[in-house]
Amino acid sequence: MKNVKVKSGWMVMHCLAISMLFFANSFAGEIKVSWKENQESDLSGYRIYYGNRSKSYDQMIDVGKVASFVISGLQDNVEYFFALTAYDSDANESAFSAEVSGVLGDSQPPGISAVSPITLKVIHVVFNEKVAKSSAENAGNYSIDNGIEVKGASLLSDRKTVQLETSAHVADNAYALTVNGIYDIAIPPNPVASGTRLSYTVSNLDQDTTPPTLTLANLVTSTQLNVYFSEPVEQASATKAENYVVDNGIKVNSAEMGSNANIVILHTSEHANGVLYTLTVRNVADNSDNKNLIPDNSSYTYSWEPGDVIGPLISLVNVRDDRTIDVLFNEPLEKVSAEQAGNYAISGGIQVSSASLDESRQIVRLLTTAHQPDRIYLLTINGVRDASANHNPVAANTSYSYVYEPPDETGPTMIRVELRDESHLRIYFSEILDRDSAGDIENYTIDNGVQVLRAVPDVSGQVVDLETTAHTAGTTYSLVVNHIKDASGAGNEILPNSSYTYAFQGDNTPTGPIIVEAVARDATTLALLFSKQLDAESAQNKVNYSLNNGASVLAAEVDASGQTVVLQTTALQPGQVYTIQVSGVRDSQGNAVPENSTFNFIYQENGAVGPLITLVQLRDAENIDILFNERLDLSTAEDETNYSITGNIQISSARLDGSRRVVQLQTTPHEPNKLYILRVSNVLDESPGKNQITANSSYAYTYEPADQSPPRLAMVNVISADRLGVTFSEPVDPNTALNKNSYSLNNDAVVNGVFPGAADNMVELQISPLVPGNIYLLIVNGVADLAGNELPPNSAYVFTYGRLELANSPKVVAVKPVSAQEIEITFNTQVERASAENIDNYEIQNDINVLGATLDDTFTKVKLSTSAHSDEKIYVLLVRNIGRYDDPLITVAENSPFYYVYRENTVAQMVLEGVKVYGDNVLKLTFSRQADRLTAENKSHYRISGNVTVLNAVLGENGRDIFLETSRHRAGVAYTIRVSGIKSQQSADDAAELTTTIAYTYLPALQVEVKSDAETLLSFAEIGREYYIDRNYVITHLPDFLRMARMLMTANGDKGVSATRFLTLSLSHAAFIYVAYDARAVSVPNWLDAAFTKTDVTIGVSESAEVLALWQGYFEAGDVILGGNNAIGAQGVKSMYVVFIQEPSMASQPGGGELEGSNGNGNKLPTRVHLLPNYPNPFNPTTTIAFDLPLDKSVKLDIYNILGRLVKTLYEGQARAGRHAFVWSGDNEEGQRVAAGIYLYRLEAWEDTERNGFPYRESYIATTGKMTLIK
């Protein structure tokens, strides 16, 4: 077809016209559409698209190869929109023709509703229905008397109002407007009555009697509606939200004036995409003295269509193997066009046999003929459309270059060696090296007594600088390299005893010529440029040159410059890497080239590929750098007409920089966060063939201006009683962040100093000691980010120190059968004796009678005497009316159920003491005794209600905790877990097995959803856990703050992925995300460096990397996008990253305030008041003092000097049963540092009661310890 591009071009359509409509009753609802035929030889047919919205067609008819067609089944008084495409014998389909529209069943002519003078030179003519644009904008269809000339006519967006531009009217004069030749949009169209005439008067501004009219309603976002009036409106009436009504359930929340007085901005509830809405306006007055009101119920119909008008763009081409390519687009595609193999063409003779779109609808997999290794290919795409309502096509001849690199199975090679001076040698390798092996001096040897002292790989990873002992002038040396590995996952080694010969001439010894450049001009011509004028006889001797890979030199000739030798060779293979070796060539002074000098080059077929755009980067709003893959021709590169940018961006100049690969464009300003497309044509490369860039080569980019967003206070973490960790949402300026005057605390706490934290977005505050149980407020002012944006004034974060006591209701946490006629109940808190020993408060189902109840001395355990239990039977205990020890009015939830099983060998059994939920897919079960690993890690021993499946079971380090990975729980749902077949470690060889059931509820905090096709698994972090789903490597070291954090396991097989969008995490609310990245990498991907901050924390792992470096980022609720492990910017990475997700916590971290539990004794409470030795001792500057309480008591902890004088009271008040710890910072009550020496710490503990009406300290005990403060 003449107008169809080969394989994948667009067919060019001509006019589409509606020629006939039948009105006979038998043909009601039909129209006949006809069009001018396409004359191309391979035309196969046409498709008609139509619907009720412009450029959004929900109907399609394939009409075949005809020139007209009758469409039936249409409704009267409904506007339809029509467009046409053509397709050829290869199934290529054209773009849409021009759109036409019309209404059936309308036989009434249009009439004029009003004529409204806007200014002395602008008149609005309002018709009573929509009119045809072509007739309405013909100025000749309007005439005005009294000498007024109509200069122009434009139809406004409501398609009823025509704005006439005229010569000047005279104020207070009367005029008559006559209209002819205007048609409505009916099919067939109805003309306005001939000679339709309407009179009007133009008043002075202060005599305005014309009401405002509604000219446009336009959705800027789904919740912002801009309303345009015909003239400035009064602010008082225009900003009343009640004056605006939108149908279909839309609420107008507020109204404000826009940038002009005729624009009002409405803030509304959310509009739905594609729904038609009608805005009705009343009681809005203009700004004239008369305050003319808008006509009642003035309305405007609009819809919310985000308006995708840009075709799809290629994001990435990934060569899976030599015959399979994945093409990633930036948006979902239309399936039909995406799977047309003819829409894809690949250079180098590669044929595309099939195309398939995956479920994401963004990736097309192409099956092709075989690619050749290490060759550049150009993929060109036409005809592929996106999945939007507009079905936007990809830009014509959209192209993307790629190289097929087969799996790396070869080691690095030395390209050349340069002797910088007598003791510094530089080696150039063929690929990026493993830094460990490249930096090992044992891998390099030099003869003639030269020793290698140091080896330093440079940033690129391909160059190594050697520091050596001195070379001797005039001596030839041989460098031998072994055991150097490349940076590929395979770690391929250099060939054994790889050698390179070089000579050191010394400062006074003449040096021979050096090869500067080798360029293959065509398949049989190679030009060698030398550093000096050459001796023609030696330079033209072909035996002095040799080529590898089966090529040979046939002739040599020195050109007129005397420095370039042109070699005639056997045919070179395109894309092949060659090495030219030169010996015996001399300069004009007789000095020879270093023996066996070599130079590597690649032969690229002339004309095969022109220059390609590699990167577009904005330096600021008006300056763009375009990076090409090769050197460019100066004149075409600096011709600004060869460049165009969408969005009305004008290009004022183009300049090629010194590298000849970067073009700098100066443009008109870009808008922030807007997508632009750069298109380049006619630019040539610098090769002899002057290859031209593919026409309309495109690159999409976004202008993201310098950071203007202020930082946020993300988290406050209690490190110890006198130290806080403060985390900001982004790196902060140390000059402002380390100023202690930027921070203040309530409750008389004082900030004494500020120190840098583990990352650029963290600081640590040295503060006066916090009081346990208090709620604190940290207020921050004046801290700025690196761009100078300051934190919002008085940014605050609430946190607690120690345990904030809440009046929790008593709850049964464990039931243990002691014998057939006795069970032991454990509560989560101390309970009141009278209610706990009332047998009426207990009920055991399955015919068990409660005969007695006894509360023990801990006030947390009750022993019930019962009638006899039956072996292997499940029982349900119901508890009611049992109150707290300190507040009996707070009671256990009515009839709280607890399941248990009695077995005759109960004494040998374990007890399931509790269930804790970590996220939506991890449970921790805690048992009373250490479990047998074989039975504990058998996932079939666990059954969870609500269709939750146990996927894995792992026994914890202490032997009592079992972690279950499950399918996802639902928020707020109560579950029961049945455990059976678990043996204790002591009874693993016996028949005694635990069988029990316990209830729990999943009450989620942070919820994480992974949106990706990549292989991942949400798990939890713990030492000994695997972190890849395709390897058995485990975590060997983990910082405490990440233990039990959410862990997103990845596949190490994805370590080579270079996509900029690889994983999407959806967060229910703000969270910290940590990326553990290969610490051996030379550099990290740009996406990681841009959105995350490197910390000084590492994760220990069992693979060869040994450690992964931890990068931290703080993200608000919503989607977080992570790129590929080997995306742009990454160098030398060998292992896939792993992700950890952690919710910002208000609670103190371990080590500060009260410590729960009792150091490994499970849930058992201390049996006595015990003051522990302080640690460390001696100390400077801080030490921790801990003590145990068997019951809730009043306590006082004081510090005294050796003379018995009180230095400081660390704590005075109520304390719960358990272990507590407090930190002393070596200061007194005034916060002043005390002298070095011996100090005493004294604990007093008692229970407050009364005797004879007076307060009394019952069970009083006091104990003292000694400690030494050193300086």
Helices and strands as residue ranges (DSSP letters): E 16-20, G 25-27, E 31-35, E 43-51, E 59-64, E 68-71, E 79-88, E 100-103, E 112-119, E 122-127, H 133-136, G 139-141, E 142-144, E 150-155, E 161-166, E 174-179, E 196-201, G 205-207, E 214-221, E 224-229, H 235-238, G 241-243, E 244-246, E 252-257, E 263-268, E 276-281, E 298-303, E 314-321, E 324-329, H 335-338, G 341-343, E 344-346, E 352-357, E 363-368, E 376-381, E 398-403, E 414-421, E 424-429, H 435-438, G 441-443, E 444-446, E 452-457, E 463-468, E 475-481, E 498-504, E 515-522, E 525-530, H 536-539, G 542-544, E 545-547, E 553-558, E 564-569, E 577-582, E 597-602, E 613-620, E 623-628, H 634-637, G 640-642, E 643-645, E 651-656, E 662-667, E 675-680, E 697-702, E 713-720, E 723-728, H 734-737, G 740-742, E 743-745, E 751-756, E 762-767, E 775-780, E 795-800, E 812-819, E 822-827, H 833-836, G 839-841, E 842-844, E 850-855, E 861-866, E 873-879, E 896-902, G 906-908, E 912-918, E 922-927, H 933-936, G 939-941, E 942-944, E 950-955, E 961-966, E 974-982, E 994-1001, E 1008-1011, E 1017-1020, E 1035-1037, G 1040-1042, E 1046-1049, G 1052-1054, E 1063-1067, E 1071-1078, H 1086-1091, E 1093-1101, E 1107-1115, E 1118-1122, E 1138-1142, E 1170-1171, E 1183-1189, E 1193-1201, E 1206-1215, E 1218-1224, E 1237-1251, E 1254-1269
